[in-house]
Amino acid sequence: MNVTTTITGTTARITPHGEIDFHALPPLHVAVEQLPSHVTDLLWDLEHLCFTDVAGLHLIFGCPTPHGRVSHRTTVTNLRDQPLRLLLTAADLFPGAYDVSRLIPRTPCGLTAPKA
């Protein structure tokens, strides 16, 4: 897993390249844990992410890292088809746990996954 981190002011942009599953989490957790203390906003740029499973959901929704640090105010951008479908399905099935409006700015309330 290649990970690019760019910091501008108080915002960090983390861009994973490849796929996120349980085995890809360690370098992503390290990227979050190594952010400077002045960073308050975390933007996951998922342009180069072709696949994620539930591990990616937990990561972008701010679950604690293995060392206990909770992610910052988190948003995502550049969602590709599969990660977007997974995110919308999770939000549809578990709206209290996966609040898409918090994660994707300017998301209309009640946005749900497309019906198959």
N, C-alpha and C positions, 0 to 999 in steps of 0.2 A: 504494500500500500504506500503510494507516494502521497505526501501531504504538503500543501503550500500554505503558509500563514503570512498574511500581510496585515500590518497594524497602521491605522491612520487615526490619529487622535485617540479617542477612547473606544474605537471600534476595531475589532479583529475580524478579518475574513479568513476562514479556514476552508481550503478547497481540497477535498479528497479526490484521488484519481483511481478509478477502478470500481470495486464492489465493496459494500460494507456488510459484513457478517460478524459473527462472534470472534473469529480469528483475526479480523482486521481492526478490532477495537483498540488494542494497546497503543499503536502510534497516534490514533485520534485522541485518546485520553491524555497522552503525553502532550500533544499539541495544546489541548485546553489547559492542562495543569501548568504549562510553562508560560502562559500569558502573563504579562506584567500586571501588577495590582491595580494600575490606573484604568485598565480595560473594563468597561461596563457593558458593552454590547458585543454580542457574538453573532456573526453572519456566516452561516454555512452556505457556501457556494457549491451547489451540486451539479454544475454544468458537466463535469467529467465523471459523474457517478452513473453507471449504467444499471446497477442493481443494488437493492438493499433488502434486508429482511427485518424482522422485529428488532434486531440489535441496532439498526440505524434509527428506528423510531425512538428507542430509548435514548440514544445519543442526542438526537436533535431536539428532543423534548426536555432536555436538561436533567436527566437522571444523574445522580452523583457518579463521579469517577471512582475507580478502585480506592483512591486515597481520600475519598469523602468530599472532594470539592464539587460544589454544584455549579453548573454552567451559569453564565451571565444571562442578561435579557437576550433571548435568542430569536433570530429570524432565519428564514431560508430564502434562497433565490436560485433561479435557473434549474428548477425541477424538471427532470426528463420524465418520459411516460411511465415507466415502471415505478420509480419512487413516488411519483405523484399519485398513481392509482393506489398504492399501498397506504399512503398518508390519508387519502380521502376515504378509503375503506375503513381504516382504523378510526377516523373521526366520525364516520357514520355509525359504526358499531359501538364505539365507546366515546361519546361526545364529551363526557366529563374528564376523561383522561387525555384525550388528544384534541385539544382546542386549536383548530386550524387558524381561527381568526387571530390568535395570539402569535402564531408562528409565521404566518404570511400576511404582512400588512395589507390593509384595504381589502380583506376577504369578506364578501357578504355573509351575514349570519345565515345559517341554515344551509350552507354549501355542503352537498353530499356527493358521494361517489356515484359515477354513472352506473345505471342498472344494466346488468348483462343481458 
